[in-house]
Amino acid sequence: MEYLLISSKKDLASQNIKNCIENYGFDVFEIDKELIQITQDDLPKVEAYIFLSKHRSESGKPTLTVHTPGNLTEDNSFGGNKEEICPCDPILNTLLLRNIFKYNNQYKEKIGIFDVSFEVVHHGPSDLNAPAVFVEIGSSEREWVIKEAGEIIAKSIVDTIDQIKNTEYAEGDKIIGFGGGHYAPRFTNLALNGYYVGYIVPKYASVSDRVLEQMINKQEFDYAAFDWKGLRGDDKRRYIKFLEERGVIWKKI
């Protein structure tokens, strides 16, 4: 499988990860744009895209995150097209998360512990034609330049690509997740315990049939998994109706 690692010259965390992963013999595709403003026209066509990125939040809490890019709603304030999502590989996303979790624990004596979590689908790009994933250092400029944080991400990418190329990972259910908050604690926990989690839709995003249709066509999955208490009733009923009309299995988790 051919992976393209992408960094932005405008992103301190991206440069940090780039510098670390080049030490392992990996080439990185560097671009002048902000990563969220990239479109397919900016990139060569490959089998999967891995974006090396910063994560920003008002809390400033040290955090390492993984997520698929795209816009679940009409809001495309942060790049990409409205109601458009990139293809998603749940095995790629989940192995990255697991490896980041592993290396984060190994580095905690040096840099303290970072939170490790999935994020739900959000921000651009949205129009890529192969699975895409962001791996991010957050949540402020202080963390973006911590070399060890870059090392955690770099080593995780190296291990993940090696595991996928050699099929060195256990079997597990591949799911699309619905419900919960932005950092998806329920689905992060499932991913760390045997499941392969791809798209995650939070409670706050009421997604249309147009987006649901993309989800079931742009990701390989076994069933849709519902964080039952983490969804609004109207959304649950609508999502279930959509899935059942198309013969898609769904389960409560």
Steps between C-alpha positions, in 0.01 A plus 500: 500500500634841404476766772563871460610686813411868472635796696445875485778757524252719691441245776751466787373161610503377142864603463584335831350166392657532153847547644455196723362262240763589241751345741331165428557533126153623409447768239248771584299700247529863610259775405478877557126494575329434829409132502127565534507702175646221287292343223556191290653720228790580734595137553619203296261206495598225744323230703485694829583844640643570846501867604755613758326778687454724798191479718364815658251533783412773747584272792865479391506149646784277374324270254587261217211435262398296197208565264370484146450840330182630342190706573198327652273801453460816292769667713826504304664786693820298530558388145348239273156484343166502674364157597795315353732252673820328396518121473593331827706191591403383851804274527741782417328741742480249783854367475628857504300569816620182672864567415476862615350376827788251540780749432333772704528273804865430425585872484301612804807515726662751261213726402206414723189332378301623200135414452461262205168486317311485178321808383182495298504581128570871453677762281650481152611357274187317393544406133782245514450179306682267742482444877634797695591547865638783713747426781536803723698653786303737721380711636719812499827630357682373807415137413538533123878532524570233765737266317389195696139561395620500140685175571184338639309581183788406270560161663128430496479566126803279431355214707151537352618489141717198580211319671265560207754401235574175685142441624629491857185590688212307653160461342221716640167657415524804273245764595361844425429682825204721583467706817692662780721806516772641280781289649291181476601333829272201443639427157858573607458235769352251253793555265746430780314177576477311174263693274602687185331840501466716192260788455366650823193726502448702822174584667534867401504427124165400357612354170293477182426197284755638255777461759370166627510369144866599473580329829367163397672522160837651591592267789520124534304404812306218665231709666408842635547535876278731706606663826135476597495758778730730303252575221185708467186294457399656168843437353503139620168428338601664173839327483347160577232547234767593245715197586218248512365614163840412353543174686783632716546338842504725805563423867486676836833523679 
